[in-house]
Amino acid sequence: MSTVKRFIAGVTCPRCAAMDRIRAWEQNGIRYRECVSCDFFEQLPIEEDALTEMTTRVNQLRDDQKQQDVQPVRIMDPGKSSR
């Protein structure tokens, strides 16, 4: 029986910084990740208590989003005077 290797959308390779090139799979209680563009390879034991979400472009703020100030929008009624 072969192990299914799946690509992880939005993940960048820690070695070559290529996006969408990391594939991952689990086998015998170990999680594996590898980059198909370079020779990056990582294996991590699967700990039920320490499962964390992988960093992707979807779950992280961009640099230009981190420094924006949020200001509320005030909707005014055109029938009322704002004096």
C-alpha positions as CSV (number, residue, x, y, z in Angstrom):
1,M,0.0,0.0,0.0
2,S,1.5,3.3,-1.0
3,T,1.4,6.5,1.1
4,V,-0.6,9.4,-0.3
5,K,1.6,12.6,-0.5
6,R,-0.5,15.8,-0.6
7,F,0.6,19.3,-1.5
8,I,0.0,22.0,1.1
9,A,-1.5,25.1,-0.5
10,G,0.1,28.4,0.4
11,V,3.1,27.0,2.3
12,T,6.6,28.3,1.3
13,C,9.7,26.2,1.5
14,P,11.9,27.2,4.4
15,R,15.0,26.5,2.3
16,C,14.3,27.8,-1.2
17,A,11.2,30.0,-0.5
18,A,9.2,28.4,-3.3
19,M,5.5,28.6,-2.7
20,D,3.2,25.6,-3.2
21,R,6.0,23.2,-3.5
22,I,5.8,21.4,-0.1
23,R,4.1,18.0,0.0
24,A,3.4,16.2,3.3
25,W,2.4,12.7,4.4
26,E,2.2,10.7,7.6
27,Q,3.6,7.2,8.1
28,N,4.2,5.1,11.3
29,G,3.4,8.0,13.6
30,I,5.8,10.4,11.9
31,R,4.8,13.5,9.8
32,Y,7.0,14.1,6.7
33,R,7.4,17.2,4.6
34,E,9.5,17.7,1.5
35,C,10.0,20.3,-1.2
36,V,9.8,19.2,-4.8
37,S,12.0,22.2,-5.9
38,C,15.0,21.7,-3.6
39,D,16.3,19.0,-1.3
40,F,14.4,20.2,1.9
41,F,13.1,17.3,3.9
42,E,11.7,17.3,7.4
43,Q,10.3,14.7,9.7
44,L,8.4,15.4,12.9
45,P,6.9,13.0,15.5
46,I,3.1,13.4,15.7
47,E,2.1,14.5,19.1
48,E,-1.6,14.7,19.7
49,D,-1.3,17.5,22.2
50,A,1.0,19.7,20.1
51,L,-0.8,19.7,16.8
52,T,-0.4,23.2,15.4
53,E,-1.6,24.8,12.2
54,M,1.0,25.1,9.5
55,T,1.9,28.7,8.5
56,T,0.3,29.5,5.2
57,R,-0.4,32.7,3.2
58,V,-4.1,32.3,4.2
59,N,-3.7,32.3,8.0
60,Q,-1.0,35.0,8.2
61,L,-1.3,38.8,7.8
62,R,0.8,40.4,5.0
63,D,3.2,43.2,6.0
64,D,1.0,45.9,4.5
65,Q,-2.0,44.6,6.6
66,K,-0.1,44.5,9.9
67,Q,0.4,48.3,10.0
68,Q,-3.0,49.5,8.9
69,D,-5.0,51.4,11.5
70,V,-8.6,50.5,11.7
71,Q,-11.1,53.3,11.8
72,P,-14.8,52.9,12.3
73,V,-17.2,54.2,9.5
74,R,-19.9,56.5,10.6
75,I,-23.0,56.4,8.4
76,M,-24.9,59.7,8.4
77,D,-28.6,60.2,7.7
78,P,-28.9,62.7,4.9
79,G,-32.3,63.9,6.3
80,K,-30.7,65.0,9.6
81,S,-28.5,68.0,10.1
82,S,-25.1,67.4,11.6
83,R,-24.9,70.7,13.5
